Amino acid sequence: MIRYLSLEWLAALTDEVAASTQLQALASEHTIGVTQVVTEGPEGSVVYHLQVGDGVAAFAAGSAFPEDVRMEQTWATAVGVATGQLNAQEAFIKGRILLTGSQQKLVESQPVFGALDAVFNSVRERTEYR
């Protein structure tokens, strides 16, 4: 098992995103940089990103560049969404996830996030949330 938001978890997602033929194909049709910031975790804040465009989809530690969208949330919210105990849309509506940047770009990139969900599901099976 790998711990949620650990370096091992980030590496697993990096590998899975790189290996996803669906994400790589979508990267020819979509361009977006999304930064995720998770605060108040066991090891402090964690920042990671998804960068999609020019035929390449990449996941890594740190902020996206260029960054189109930034999402900030606490550890408790991130774990709730990741484990399905909290609906992501509800978390946005209730202000538990702070979204800044281009909402339009986010909406236009929904196929990317659908494909990304399959990658997260694969890694989720090997993840512990503590």
Long-range contacts (C-beta under 8 A, 24 or more apart in sequence): 1-126, 1-127, 1-128, 2-123, 2-126, 2-127, 2-128, 3-127, 3-128, 3-130, 4-78, 4-79, 4-82, 4-127, 4-128, 4-129, 4-130, 5-38, 5-41, 5-43, 5-46, 5-48, 5-75, 5-78, 7-61, 9-123, 9-127, 10-48, 10-59, 10-60, 10-61, 12-123, 12-126, 13-48, 13-59, 13-119, 13-120, 13-123, 14-58, 14-59, 14-60, 16-59, 16-119, 16-122, 16-123, 17-50, 17-57, 17-58, 17-59, 17-116, 17-119, 18-57, 18-58, 18-59, 20-57, 20-115, 20-118, 20-119, 22-115, 22-118, 23-52, 23-57, 23-112, 23-115, 23-116, 23-119, 24-55, 24-56, 24-57, 26-52, 26-57, 26-111, 26-112, 26-115, 27-52, 27-53, 27-54, 27-55, 27-56, 27-57, 27-112, 28-54, 28-55, 29-111, 30-108, 30-109, 30-111, 30-112, 32-68, 32-69, 32-105, 32-106, 32-108, 32-109, 32-112, 33-64, 33-65, 33-66, 33-67, 33-68, 33-69, 34-64, 34-67, 34-68, 34-69, 34-70, 34-71, 34-106, 35-63, 35-64, 35-67, 35-69, 35-70, 35-71, 36-70, 36-71, 36-73, 37-70, 37-71, 37-72, 37-73, 38-72, 38-73, 38-74, 38-75, 38-78, 39-72, 39-73, 39-74, 39-75, 40-74, 40-75, 40-76, 41-75, 41-78, 42-75, 42-130, 50-112, 50-116, 52-109, 52-112, 57-112, 67-101, 68-101, 68-102, 68-105, 68-106, 69-99, 69-100, 69-101, 69-102, 69-103, 69-105, 69-106, 70-99, 70-100, 70-101, 71-97, 71-98, 71-99, 72-97, 72-98, 72-100, 73-97, 73-98, 79-129, 82-120, 82-124, 82-127, 82-129, 83-124, 83-129
